[in-house]
Amino acid sequence: MARKYAKKAAAKVERAMKKRKAGTLKSGRSGRKVKSRKQAIAIGLSEARAAGAKVPKKASKKKAVKKRKAKR
């Protein structure tokens, strides 16, 4: 089975996590410090996407809402 994410993507996420731990990772326009682990991963993956690494597409909102309703 093929890798779902590229090695480059893993490296970007790792870098983002280290920055978050050091307290220097900032988000988008607002430039606020990132405290959430999930947000740090999302930033790393979006950077990897921008760099052209093999990363699956973002999940659509419709699917997320369906999943949430199915859980209930």
DSSP file (Angstrom, degrees, kcal/mol; ACC not computed):
  #  RESIDUE AA STRUCTURE BP1 BP2  ACC     N-H-->O    O-->H-N    N-H-->O    O-->H-N    TCO  KAPPA ALPHA  PHI   PSI    X-CA   Y-CA   Z-CA
    1    1 A M              0   0    0      0, 0.0     3,-0.1     0, 0.0     2,-0.0   0.000 360.0 360.0 360.0 137.8    0.0    0.0    0.0
    2    2 A A        -     0   0    0      1,-0.1     2,-0.1     2,-0.0     3,-0.0  -0.306 360.0 -93.2 -74.0 156.1    1.3    3.5   -0.9
    3    3 A R        -     0   0    0      1,-0.1    -1,-0.1    -2,-0.0     3,-0.1  -0.459  25.0-149.5 -67.5 139.6    2.1    6.1    1.6
    4    4 A K  S    S+     0   0    0     -2,-0.1     2,-0.3     1,-0.1    -1,-0.1   0.877  83.1  34.2 -78.0 -38.7   -0.8    8.5    2.3
    5    5 A Y  S    S-     0   0    0     50,-0.1    50,-0.2    -3,-0.0    -1,-0.1  -0.893  87.9-115.0-117.8 147.0    1.4   11.4    3.1
    6    6 A A     >  -     0   0    0     48,-2.3     4,-1.6    -2,-0.3     3,-0.2  -0.352  25.3-117.0 -74.0 159.2    4.8   12.3    1.6
    7    7 A K  H  > S+     0   0    0      1,-0.2     4,-2.0     2,-0.2     5,-0.1   0.851 117.6  59.6 -63.7 -33.6    8.0   12.3    3.7
    8    8 A K  H  > S+     0   0    0      1,-0.2     4,-2.0     2,-0.2    -1,-0.2   0.870 102.6  52.3 -61.6 -37.3    8.2   16.0    3.0
    9    9 A A  H  > S+     0   0    0     -3,-0.2     4,-2.4     2,-0.2    -1,-0.2   0.910 107.5  51.0 -66.1 -42.4    4.8   16.5    4.6
   10   10 A A  H  X S+     0   0    0     -4,-1.6     4,-2.4     1,-0.2    -2,-0.2   0.883 109.5  51.1 -62.2 -38.5    5.9   14.6    7.7
   11   11 A A  H  X S+     0   0    0     -4,-2.0     4,-2.2     2,-0.2    -1,-0.2   0.890 109.7  49.7 -66.7 -39.8    9.0   16.9    8.0
   12   12 A K  H  X S+     0   0    0     -4,-2.0     4,-2.2     2,-0.2    -2,-0.2   0.902 112.1  47.6 -65.6 -41.4    6.9   20.0    7.7
   13   13 A V  H  X S+     0   0    0     -4,-2.4     4,-2.5     2,-0.2    -2,-0.2   0.913 110.9  51.7 -66.1 -42.2    4.5   18.8   10.4
   14   14 A E  H  X S+     0   0    0     -4,-2.4     4,-2.1     1,-0.2    -2,-0.2   0.906 109.9  49.4 -60.0 -42.3    7.5   17.9   12.6
   15   15 A R  H  X S+     0   0    0     -4,-2.2     4,-2.2     1,-0.2    -1,-0.2   0.911 111.0  49.6 -63.9 -42.9    8.9   21.4   12.2
   16   16 A A  H  X S+     0   0    0     -4,-2.2     4,-2.4     1,-0.2    -2,-0.2   0.889 110.0  51.2 -63.7 -39.7    5.6   23.0   13.0
   17   17 A M  H  X S+     0   0    0     -4,-2.5     4,-2.3     2,-0.2    -1,-0.2   0.893 109.8  49.2 -65.6 -39.5    5.3   20.9   16.2
   18   18 A K  H  X S+     0   0    0     -4,-2.1     4,-1.9     2,-0.2    -2,-0.2   0.904 111.7  49.0 -65.5 -40.6    8.7   21.9   17.3
   19   19 A K  H  X>S+     0   0    0     -4,-2.2     5,-2.5     2,-0.2     4,-1.0   0.895 110.4  51.5 -64.4 -39.9    7.9   25.5   16.7
   20   20 A R  H ><5S+     0   0    0     -4,-2.4     3,-0.5     1,-0.2    -2,-0.2   0.919 109.5  49.4 -62.6 -42.9    4.7   25.1   18.7
   21   21 A K  H 3<5S+     0   0    0     -4,-2.3    -1,-0.2     1,-0.3    -2,-0.2   0.857 110.8  49.7 -64.8 -35.5    6.5   23.6   21.6
   22   22 A A  H 3<5S-     0   0    0     -4,-1.9    -1,-0.3    -5,-0.2    -2,-0.2   0.661 114.9-120.6 -77.0 -15.2    9.0   26.4   21.6
   23   23 A G  T <<5S+     0   0    0     -4,-1.0    -3,-0.2    -3,-0.5    -2,-0.1   0.700  86.1 105.7  85.7  20.8    6.1   28.9   21.5
   24   24 A T      < +     0   0    0     -5,-2.5     2,-0.4    -6,-0.2    -4,-0.2   0.413  42.4 110.7-112.5  -0.1    7.1   30.5   18.2
   25   25 A L        -     0   0    0     -6,-0.9     9,-2.6     9,-0.2     2,-0.3  -0.640  47.1-172.6 -80.2 127.5    4.5   29.1   15.9
   26   26 A K  B     -A   33   0A   0     -2,-0.4     2,-0.3     7,-0.2     7,-0.2  -0.900  15.5-126.4-122.5 150.4    2.0   31.7   14.7
   27   27 A S     >  -     0   0    0      5,-2.4     4,-2.1    -2,-0.3     5,-0.3  -0.661  41.1 -69.6 -99.0 152.1   -1.1   31.4   12.7
   28   28 A G  T  4 S-     0   0    0     -2,-0.3     3,-0.2     2,-0.2    -2,-0.0   0.587  98.4 -18.7   9.7-135.4   -2.2   33.1    9.5
   29   29 A R  T  4 S+     0   0    0      1,-0.2    -1,-0.2     2,-0.1    -2,-0.0   0.882 132.6  56.1 -67.2 -41.6   -3.2   36.7    9.3
   30   30 A S  T  4 S-     0   0    0      1,-0.1    -1,-0.2     2,-0.0    -2,-0.2   0.831  90.1-146.6 -65.2 -31.7   -3.8   37.4   13.0
   31   31 A G     <  +     0   0    0     -4,-2.1    -3,-0.1     1,-0.2     2,-0.1   0.717  38.7 158.7  72.8  20.3   -0.3   36.1   13.9
   32   32 A R        -     0   0    0     -5,-0.3    -5,-2.4     1,-0.1    -1,-0.2  -0.425  49.3 -96.9 -74.6 152.3   -1.5   34.7   17.2
   33   33 A K  B     -A   26   0A   0     -7,-0.2     2,-0.5    -2,-0.1    -7,-0.2  -0.456  36.0-126.3 -68.7 139.4    0.5   32.0   18.9
   34   34 A V        +     0   0    0     -9,-2.6    -9,-0.2     1,-0.2   -11,-0.1  -0.767  36.5 164.2 -90.5 127.1   -0.7   28.5   18.2
   35   35 A K        +     0   0    0     -2,-0.5     2,-0.2   -12,-0.0    -1,-0.2   0.649  48.5  92.0-110.4 -25.7   -1.3   26.4   21.3
   36   36 A S     >  -     0   0    0      1,-0.1     4,-1.7     2,-0.0     5,-0.1  -0.529  63.7-148.4 -79.4 135.1   -3.4   23.6   19.9
   37   37 A R  H  > S+     0   0    0     -2,-0.2     4,-2.0     1,-0.2     5,-0.2   0.906 100.9  52.3 -63.8 -43.3   -1.6   20.4   18.7
   38   38 A K  H  > S+     0   0    0      1,-0.2     4,-2.2     2,-0.2    -1,-0.2   0.879 108.0  50.6 -62.6 -39.3   -4.2   19.9   16.0
   39   39 A Q  H  > S+     0   0    0      2,-0.2     4,-2.2     1,-0.2    -1,-0.2   0.878 107.9  53.1 -68.1 -36.7   -3.8   23.4   14.7
   40   40 A A  H  X S+     0   0    0     -4,-1.7     4,-2.2     2,-0.2    -1,-0.2   0.903 109.6  48.6 -63.4 -41.3    0.0   22.9   14.5
   41   41 A I  H  X S+     0   0    0     -4,-2.0     4,-2.5     1,-0.2    -2,-0.2   0.915 110.2  51.9 -63.5 -43.5   -0.5   19.8   12.4
   42   42 A A  H  X S+     0   0    0     -4,-2.2     4,-2.2     1,-0.2    -2,-0.2   0.888 109.4  49.4 -61.6 -40.0   -2.9   21.6   10.1
   43   43 A I  H  X S+     0   0    0     -4,-2.2     4,-2.1     2,-0.2    -1,-0.2   0.918 110.8  50.1 -65.1 -43.8   -0.3   24.4    9.6
   44   44 A G  H  X S+     0   0    0     -4,-2.2     4,-1.9     1,-0.2    -2,-0.2   0.901 112.3  47.1 -60.9 -42.5    2.4   21.9    8.8
   45   45 A L  H  X S+     0   0    0     -4,-2.5     4,-2.4     2,-0.2    -1,-0.2   0.878 110.4  51.4 -68.9 -38.1    0.2   20.0    6.3
   46   46 A S  H  X S+     0   0    0     -4,-2.2     4,-2.1     2,-0.2    -1,-0.2   0.880 109.7  50.5 -68.3 -35.1   -0.9   23.3    4.6
   47   47 A E  H  X S+     0   0    0     -4,-2.1     4,-1.6     2,-0.2    -1,-0.2   0.893 110.3  50.3 -65.0 -39.7    2.8   24.3    4.2
   48   48 A A  H  <>S+     0   0    0     -4,-1.9     5,-2.7     2,-0.2     4,-0.5   0.902 109.1  51.4 -65.2 -40.8    3.5   20.9    2.7
   49   49 A R  H ><5S+     0   0    0     -4,-2.4     3,-1.2     1,-0.2    -2,-0.2   0.921 109.5  50.1 -59.2 -44.4    0.6   21.3    0.3
   50   50 A A  H 3<5S+     0   0    0     -4,-2.1    -1,-0.2     1,-0.3    -2,-0.2   0.821 108.1  53.4 -64.7 -31.2    1.9   24.7   -0.8
   51   51 A A  T 3<5S-     0   0    0     -4,-1.6    -1,-0.3    -5,-0.1    -2,-0.2   0.530 121.6-108.8 -82.1  -5.7    5.4   23.2   -1.3
   52   52 A G  T < 5 +     0   0    0     -3,-1.2    -3,-0.2    -4,-0.5    -2,-0.1   0.672  64.2 153.4  89.9  18.3    3.8   20.6   -3.6
   53   53 A A      < -     0   0    0     -5,-2.7     2,-1.0    -6,-0.1    -1,-0.2  -0.376  57.4 -93.4 -77.6 160.5    4.1   17.5   -1.4
   54   54 A K        +     0   0    0     -2,-0.1   -48,-2.3     0, 0.0   -45,-0.2  -0.642  64.4 150.3 -78.0 104.0    1.8   14.5   -1.6
   55   55 A V        -     0   0    0     -2,-1.0   -50,-0.1   -50,-0.2     3,-0.1  -1.000  47.9-110.3-136.8 132.6   -0.9   15.3    0.9
   56   56 A P        -     0   0    0      0, 0.0     3,-0.1     0, 0.0    -7,-0.1  -0.209  46.4 -92.0 -59.3 154.5   -4.6   14.2    0.7
   57   57 A K        -     0   0    0      1,-0.1     2,-0.1    -8,-0.0     3,-0.1  -0.216  48.9 -90.7 -63.8 157.0   -7.2   17.0    0.1
   58   58 A K        -     0   0    0      1,-0.1     2,-0.2    -3,-0.1    -1,-0.1  -0.400  47.7-103.8 -65.2 146.1   -8.8   18.7    3.0
   59   59 A A        -     0   0    0     -3,-0.1    -1,-0.1     1,-0.1     2,-0.1  -0.510  38.8-116.8 -71.2 139.3  -12.0   17.1    4.2
   60   60 A S     >  -     0   0    0     -2,-0.2     4,-1.7     1,-0.1     3,-0.2  -0.410  15.2-121.1 -77.1 156.1  -15.1   19.0    3.1
   61   61 A K  H  > S+     0   0    0      1,-0.2     4,-2.5     2,-0.2     5,-0.2   0.864 110.5  59.9 -63.7 -36.5  -17.4   20.6    5.6
   62   62 A K  H  > S+     0   0    0      1,-0.2     4,-2.1     2,-0.2    -1,-0.2   0.907 106.2  46.7 -60.1 -42.7  -20.4   18.6    4.4
   63   63 A K  H  > S+     0   0    0      2,-0.2     4,-2.5     1,-0.2    -1,-0.2   0.894 111.1  52.1 -66.1 -39.7  -18.7   15.3    5.1
   64   64 A A  H  X S+     0   0    0     -4,-1.7     4,-2.2     1,-0.2    -2,-0.2   0.907 110.2  48.0 -64.1 -41.9  -17.6   16.5    8.6
   65   65 A V  H  X S+     0   0    0     -4,-2.5     4,-2.3     2,-0.2    -1,-0.2   0.912 111.4  50.7 -65.1 -42.4  -21.2   17.5    9.4
   66   66 A K  H  X S+     0   0    0     -4,-2.1     4,-2.3    -5,-0.2    -2,-0.2   0.918 110.4  49.7 -60.1 -44.5  -22.5   14.1    8.2
   67   67 A K  H  X S+     0   0    0     -4,-2.5     4,-1.8     1,-0.2    -1,-0.2   0.919 110.2  50.4 -61.3 -44.0  -19.9   12.2   10.3
   68   68 A R  H  X S+     0   0    0     -4,-2.2     4,-1.2     1,-0.2    -1,-0.2   0.908 111.9  47.2 -62.6 -42.5  -20.9   14.2   13.4
   69   69 A K  H  < S+     0   0    0     -4,-2.3    -1,-0.2     1,-0.2    -2,-0.2   0.858 109.0  55.0 -67.7 -34.5  -24.6   13.5   12.9
   70   70 A A  H  < S+     0   0    0     -4,-2.3    -1,-0.2     1,-0.2    -2,-0.2   0.851 103.3  56.1 -67.0 -34.1  -23.9    9.8   12.3
   71   71 A K  H  <        0   0    0     -4,-1.8    -1,-0.2     1,-0.3    -2,-0.2   0.861 360.0 360.0 -65.7 -35.9  -22.0    9.6   15.7
   72   72 A R     <        0   0    0     -4,-1.2    -1,-0.3    -5,-0.1    -2,-0.2   0.492 360.0 360.0 -71.3 360.0  -25.0   10.9   17.5
